[in-house]
Amino acid sequence: MKLNQLKEETYRAWNVFCAVEGTPIVDSLFREEVKKFGDRRKKSTWEAVAVHFEARWVMYGLDPSEVVRYFSDPDSSFSTEFRFQVFDVLVSYEEGVVRLKMGLEQIFQEESKAQWEQDLQALRPFLSNNMQLVEAN
């Protein structure tokens, strides 16, 4: 992803997170948030900020089953490219692990066994490195 597109995705993720949290959307606050992650001239800084806010809005802005679907069926180029990093940030929060587990449980209870197995199979690459977190909660 090119830097300009990454900056746009970062701003979008921050906007969505602010809307979910009820925080005012003020450009100076956005600049301050980006500074916390490092040098704004570096692509790695923008990647870290975008992933952070994407994970936060996924955690607080989606229903638990939608959290699972975010990873198993990405709907944007950003979520396709960065979903592993978003997952790592999500499961670094206890609430993220709880919401992921709740989502898996909801899908298991509400859908056919074939759909459940399909969703679980799509999540296996994520869960293999983080299974101890899911099992602990």
PyMOL commands that set and color helices and strands:
alter all, ss='L'
color gray80, all
select helices_A, chain A and resi 3-21+27-35+43-61+64-72+77-90+94-110+113-136
alter helices_A, ss='H'
color red, helices_A
deselect
rebuild
show_as cartoon
